[in-house]
Amino acid sequence: MNMRTQQSESSIWSLKNVSLRGVSGDRLVDVDLEIPQGITAIMGYSGAGKTSLLNLLVEYECPHQGSVVRRDHSFPSDSTVETFWVPHSLGLWPQYDVQEHLALVHPDPETLDETVEELLNAFRLTSVRKKYPGQLSQGEASRLSVARALASQAKVLVMDEPLVHVDQAHWPLYWDAIRHYCEKNKTSLVFSTHMPELVLKEAQHVVCLDEGAVVYAGAVYDLYYAPPSYQIGMYLGPVNDLSDVKAKSSQNQSETITLVRPEQLTLIKEESSEWEVRQTTFSGALEKVEMVHRQTQSNQTFYHRPPRATLKPGDRISIHLLLLLFCLLTCFGCHSDSAPELSFPKIVQWSLPSEGTKVPAPRSVNVGPKEELYVLDNAGRVLVYNPENELVRKWMMPDYDVGKPEGICFLKNGQIAVADTHYHRVVFFDDQGNVQKMLGEQGEGPSQFIYPVSIVQDPSGNIYVGEYGGNDRVQKFSEEGEFLLEFGEHGTEPGQFERASGMVWHQGKIYVADASNNCIQVFSDEGAFLEVLGTKTGGIPLYYPYDIAIDRSKEEFYIVEYGAGRITKTDLEGRVLGRFGKTGSKQGEFVTPWGVTVNSKDQVFVADTGNRLIVKLIP
């Protein structure tokens, strides 16, 4: 398949009927393509033609047929390099040391020393600044090749699998530097990769190659949420094909969508279903489920994102759509209402400290009584930051091999209660991380939990624990841990939950973020269902709300929407006061945000799980 794109005035390169021959056959075949300004990823399997395409863009090779035209010639001065290339071989100069590599390409003598020092620090090359390429590790050499490209101040960067030899635990650091440079200097970047996660996080546009032909060229999120085919959709990770399966929509609407991503559905045990699980494979983020239809014996494989492996061979399951997909397919990042955009003049964001070779992702955030920010991450850690965003202490959960905690609450007696989600209990710590006691065990009875996920306390000291996992409910305990009552149940009707998650107590009411039902449900603290928040004021369009926080000084709620990559602000009646963010990886954008909290200065903190960042929004 060859995708022909329309010529754009904002494009950098235009390729028409381009073919490039190789020793054993054509490397590129009849390519018609526009490379736009911005950040473009070139994807494809080994041998698909990624390097060949980049070689043509930088004129390292010439096409045997067709034309490659460079369209963007708007450069500020003759001293600025038009394009800087980072080849797969890195192209380092053996006769120059690390520092000289950066100094030789920098065009401005007045900022030379400052720029060199910034790049040496950003790419952790300070300690090897006087070494030559032959003395560097592969990772150091890869970082130098990228740092040199940034030092050139070129308006277009072309990179062939940049940082491929660098340990992935530190990729966020270096990609932050690349992204910051591109945004600051309005620089375009074209890079090749085979990693879907990197494309989703860093690129705006994507070109997919297969055996030298362009099979897709367009926006990354168009390909992710509305792939033209199953095969092309797989370039950005697993896709589920619903064409032979009848799925139930959480919106109770008739859906014609056939291709959905793992986070857009859930697989639920249902004894009456004709689909039976044959085998499952759980990788921590995704579960691969191989199924068979009991009547037709047809086979189907699905991917979904459960909190942990929950299905086993012999289970019968039904497929439930979680999202209002129509909005995604017709208007990416759109909102169905006209809510004003919230303004945050200053945004600060940072990554969590690495754990081994990995950079963990935050899942829950809450502000403690001393204005310290407490973060729970998917490495099973509790991290504590002071108001200057400095890590001041941390500790591990008692157990964390099979799953991670998700909710944290500060109690009147000075203890810190953590919902130890996958160990079916609540763990109580002192402020130094020492375990004081535990509450609960696995089960569906009083004082038992399936997946406890959130905790709040009322002024009388009573503790409320929300849980999901097919036994969705809220249990109320005394401060000493005595079971008092429970309310809610699994379901889609008012007063029922599908994945109960974050909670807030305020003025005798419990507000529960009901993620899969896309609403906030309100109960009295004695367990009586009161309303769905916003019903009396026109409703709140929400897209997988996963957490809720309250700014008590203003009596306003902040709701984080996992599916929409945004936060929504409402008053106590549910009137929408504004929204902020959309799905993406730039500043002010989020990918599957998991938690939200507000401090006494009205600063909002978001656990941006997909981007592996803590984001601090300062009004």
Disulfide bonds with the S-S distance in Angstrom:
none
